[in-house]
Structures are given as structure tokens and as C-alpha cells.
Amino acid sequence: MKLLAIDTSTNACSVALTCDGELVAEYLLNQGKTLSGRLLECMDAVLDGAGLTMADLDGFGVALGPGSFTGLRIGVATVKGLALATGKPVAGFSSLAMLAMNLPWAPFPVCPMFDARKGEVYAAIYDCRGLPEARRADCVLSPAAFLDSISGTTIFIGEGAIRYRDLIEARLGGRALFAPSSFNPPRASSGVLLAADAFRRGDVASLVTLSPVYIRPSEAELAKLKREGL
């Protein structure tokens, strides 16, 4: 089974291709530039390098969030368009679970953390001894409030862990471990494994309902609620 997965949940852009469970190609660009033009270039580079076309694929995987609202919209819309054009199925997955998979078989719980702006983080706690299992579901909180719920040794990973490292160390001391810097960008090569698992379980997304998982309301939604007096 040939699967192509993409991640646009942060400023990084990542695309990965697997064939029968083996990684064939991966493209990771972490330069913080506009995603709209880069994504298709990344996908073309991966497929061209593997000598394949979109028609050769059996399915797509896409990170649904949480993360950058703009990035997630671009990623999901792109995959939906490709799925409609090719008639191939799609599986969505958590961007935080994907990031946690950068630390497979970790001996301690893994906390993937994205900077959610506004003094908050998107975070979760996963057991990564195999495919990630959530100990604490994806959420958005102030970093201090999230850290208050952590009692044991935990490995932190992601851009949010970088930004709030001083606070994490002040709160947890020696119980806080940090992933090497090269592990912090989310990678589609991890996400494609989550997509493959979803396909094995028959968890195929409906293109009608497939949409980003923002966790908190977007600015447009907040403005609408304010106008409606809610």
C-alpha cells in the first residue's frame, strides 16, 4: 500500500511516502515561510524522487491539528482536493500524536507541545512504547496550568517546549527531560504510520466532514460569537 502523508500544523512543512510500511521518501522544510506554495513543491519532490504520480497512491494521510489555523486549513484542503481528484481515501491523525512519535519507545511519558500563542500551548501526554497512546488528551491551556497536572518524569518535545523551557524547568526541575533540537519539528514520516494504522482499522475519513481540529475557536468564530452576544 502506497501512502502519502502531509503535515502543515506548524511553520514546518513535511511530506512522507511509504510503500507497504517502508519509508520511501520524506521532505521536511522548516523555514517558517508561507505554506501554500511550498506544500505542492514538497509533494512533487517526494513523488518525483520515488518515480510515482498521485494516481499510483492508495491513500492519503493528513495532520488534523491542533496547530496553526492557517497551516491546518491549507493541509486539509489540499488533501481533500487530491482525494476528490484521485478517488483515493484519506485518514486524519493528531499532530501532537505525530510529534510524540519522534521519540519511539521512550522510557517516560512524552509531552508534545506547540506554541498556541496568547500565552497558551497545545499539549498532550502520550505513552510512546509503540504507537502513541494518550495519557492526557490533546488540549489547549496556559503552560503553567498544564504543568500543574504533571507529577512524574516527562520528556518534552516541540516548539512549545522550546519557548517555555525555563518555566518547565522551574516547575518540574529534574523531572523534566527535553528532546534534542533535531527532534522538535513534527515529521510526516511519523504521521504516515498513524495513517497506515487508521487504514488497517478501517478508520477512513469522510471528505464531507473532514476538517481541521483547532481545539479552540478561531478568531473568526470568536468575532461571530461576540457579534451574537454569546
C-alpha positions as CSV (number, residue, x, y, z in Angstrom):
1,M,0.0,0.0,0.0
2,K,1.4,3.3,-1.1
3,L,0.5,6.2,1.3
4,L,1.4,9.9,1.2
5,A,1.0,11.9,4.4
6,I,1.4,15.6,4.9
7,D,1.8,17.9,7.9
8,T,1.3,21.6,7.9
9,S,0.4,22.1,11.6
10,T,3.3,24.4,12.3
11,N,5.7,26.6,10.3
12,A,7.4,23.4,9.1
13,C,6.2,21.6,6.0
14,S,6.6,17.9,5.9
15,V,5.6,15.2,3.4
16,A,6.3,11.5,3.6
17,L,5.7,8.5,1.3
18,T,5.6,4.8,2.4
19,C,5.2,1.6,0.4
20,D,4.0,-1.4,2.3
21,G,5.0,0.1,5.6
22,E,8.6,1.1,4.5
23,L,9.6,4.8,4.3
24,V,10.4,5.6,0.6
25,A,10.9,9.3,0.8
26,E,10.5,12.3,3.1
27,Y,10.7,16.1,2.7
28,L,11.0,18.4,5.7
29,L,11.3,22.1,5.3
30,N,11.5,24.2,8.5
31,Q,12.0,27.8,7.4
32,G,8.8,29.5,8.7
33,K,7.7,30.7,5.3
34,T,4.2,30.7,3.7
35,L,3.0,27.1,3.3
36,S,0.7,27.5,0.3
37,G,3.4,27.4,-2.4
38,R,5.8,25.1,-0.6
39,L,3.4,22.2,0.1
40,L,2.8,21.2,-3.6
41,E,6.5,21.6,-4.3
42,C,7.3,19.2,-1.4
43,M,4.8,16.7,-2.6
44,D,6.1,16.9,-6.2
45,A,9.6,16.4,-5.0
46,V,8.7,13.3,-2.9
47,L,6.7,11.7,-5.7
48,D,9.2,12.6,-8.5
49,G,12.1,11.1,-6.4
50,A,10.2,7.9,-6.0
51,G,9.1,7.7,-9.6
52,L,5.4,7.9,-8.8
53,T,2.4,10.0,-9.5
54,M,-0.7,10.8,-7.5
55,A,-2.6,8.1,-9.4
56,D,-0.2,5.5,-8.1
57,L,-1.1,6.1,-4.5
58,D,-3.5,4.1,-2.5
59,G,-4.4,6.8,0.1
60,F,-3.5,10.0,1.9
61,G,-2.9,10.9,5.5
62,V,-3.1,14.4,6.9
63,A,-2.4,16.0,10.3
64,L,-5.7,17.5,11.5
65,G,-4.4,19.5,14.4
66,P,-4.1,21.1,16.7
67,G,-1.7,23.7,15.4
68,S,-1.6,26.7,13.1
69,F,-5.1,27.5,11.9
70,T,-3.9,28.7,8.5
71,G,-1.5,25.8,8.1
72,L,-4.1,23.2,9.0
73,R,-6.6,24.7,6.6
74,I,-4.1,24.5,3.8
75,G,-3.1,20.9,4.6
76,V,-6.7,19.6,4.9
77,A,-8.0,21.5,1.9
78,T,-5.1,20.2,-0.2
79,V,-5.6,16.6,0.7
80,K,-9.3,16.8,0.2
81,G,-8.8,18.2,-3.3
82,L,-6.3,15.4,-4.1
83,A,-8.7,12.7,-2.7
84,L,-11.6,14.1,-4.8
85,A,-9.4,14.2,-7.9
86,T,-8.0,10.7,-7.5
87,G,-10.8,8.9,-5.7
88,K,-8.4,7.7,-3.0
89,P,-9.3,7.5,0.7
90,V,-8.0,9.8,3.5
91,A,-7.0,9.1,7.1
92,G,-6.6,12.0,9.6
93,F,-4.4,12.0,12.7
94,S,-3.4,14.2,15.6
95,S,-0.5,16.5,15.0
96,L,0.5,16.1,18.7
97,A,0.5,12.3,18.5
98,M,2.6,12.6,15.4
99,L,5.1,14.8,17.2
100,A,5.3,12.4,20.1
101,M,6.2,9.6,17.7
102,N,9.6,11.3,17.2
103,L,10.5,9.6,20.5
104,P,9.6,5.9,19.9
105,W,9.9,3.5,22.8
106,A,10.6,6.4,25.2
107,P,11.0,5.1,28.8
108,F,9.0,8.0,30.2
109,P,5.7,9.7,29.1
110,V,6.2,12.1,26.2
111,C,4.7,15.6,26.2
112,P,4.4,17.1,22.7
113,M,3.9,20.8,22.9
114,F,3.1,23.5,20.3
115,D,3.1,27.2,21.0
116,A,-0.6,28.2,20.7
117,R,0.1,31.9,21.1
118,K,-1.9,34.1,23.5
119,G,0.1,32.6,26.4
120,E,-1.2,29.1,25.8
121,V,0.1,25.8,24.5
122,Y,-1.4,22.9,22.6
123,A,-0.2,19.8,24.6
124,A,-0.9,16.2,25.5
125,I,0.8,13.3,27.3
126,Y,1.5,10.1,25.4
127,D,2.9,6.7,26.1
128,C,5.1,6.0,23.1
129,R,6.1,2.4,23.7
130,G,4.7,1.5,20.2
131,L,2.1,3.7,18.6
132,P,1.3,6.6,20.9
133,E,-1.5,6.1,23.5
134,A,-2.9,9.2,25.1
135,R,-2.5,9.5,28.8
136,R,-3.9,13.0,28.6
137,A,-5.9,14.1,25.5
138,D,-4.9,16.9,23.2
139,C,-5.8,20.2,24.9
140,V,-5.0,24.0,24.9
141,L,-4.1,25.6,28.3
142,S,-1.7,28.0,29.8
143,P,1.7,26.2,30.2
144,A,1.6,26.7,33.9
145,A,-1.9,25.1,34.2
146,F,-0.8,22.2,32.1
147,L,2.4,21.6,34.1
148,D,0.4,21.6,37.3
149,S,-1.1,18.3,36.3
150,I,2.3,16.6,35.7
151,S,3.8,14.6,38.6
152,G,6.4,12.2,37.2
153,T,9.4,12.4,34.9
154,T,8.3,13.6,31.4
155,I,10.0,14.2,28.1
156,F,9.1,17.4,26.4
157,I,9.3,17.9,22.7
158,G,8.2,20.6,20.2
159,E,8.3,24.3,19.6
160,G,6.2,25.0,22.7
161,A,8.7,23.1,24.9
162,I,11.5,25.3,23.5
163,R,9.6,28.5,24.2
164,Y,8.6,27.6,27.7
165,R,11.7,25.6,28.7
166,D,12.6,27.9,31.5
167,L,9.1,27.6,33.0
168,I,9.0,23.9,32.6
169,E,12.4,23.5,34.4
170,A,11.3,25.9,37.1
171,R,8.1,23.9,37.8
172,L,9.4,20.3,37.3
173,G,13.2,20.5,37.9
174,G,14.9,17.2,37.3
175,R,11.6,15.6,36.3
176,A,11.7,17.5,33.0
177,L,13.7,16.0,30.2
178,F,13.9,17.6,26.7
179,A,14.2,16.1,23.3
180,P,17.3,17.0,21.2
181,S,16.7,20.0,19.0
182,S,16.6,18.0,15.7
183,F,13.6,16.0,17.1
184,N,11.4,19.1,17.7
185,P,9.9,19.6,14.2
186,P,6.9,17.3,13.5
187,R,7.6,14.8,10.8
188,A,5.2,13.3,8.2
189,S,7.2,10.1,8.4
190,S,5.6,9.6,11.8
191,G,2.2,10.7,10.7
192,V,2.1,8.3,7.8
193,L,2.4,5.4,10.3
194,L,-0.6,6.8,12.1
195,A,-2.5,7.0,8.8
196,A,-1.5,3.4,7.9
197,D,-2.8,2.2,11.3
198,A,-6.1,4.1,10.7
199,F,-6.5,2.4,7.3
200,R,-5.8,-1.0,8.9
201,R,-8.6,-0.3,11.4
202,G,-10.9,0.9,8.7
203,D,-10.9,4.4,10.1
204,V,-11.3,6.2,6.8
205,A,-12.4,9.9,6.9
206,S,-15.4,11.2,5.2
207,L,-14.5,14.0,2.8
208,V,-17.8,15.7,3.7
209,T,-16.9,16.0,7.4
210,L,-13.1,16.0,7.2
211,S,-11.9,19.3,8.8
212,P,-9.1,20.7,11.0
213,V,-9.3,20.1,14.7
214,Y,-8.5,23.5,16.2
215,I,-9.5,22.7,19.8
216,R,-10.1,26.4,20.5
217,P,-12.3,28.7,18.4
218,S,-10.7,30.6,15.6
219,E,-10.6,34.4,15.5
220,A,-13.4,34.5,13.0
221,E,-15.5,32.2,15.3
222,L,-14.7,34.4,18.3
223,A,-15.7,37.5,16.4
224,K,-19.0,35.9,15.4
225,L,-19.8,34.9,18.9
226,K,-19.0,38.4,20.1
227,R,-21.4,39.8,17.4
228,E,-24.1,37.5,18.5
229,G,-23.6,38.4,22.2
230,L,-22.6,34.9,23.3
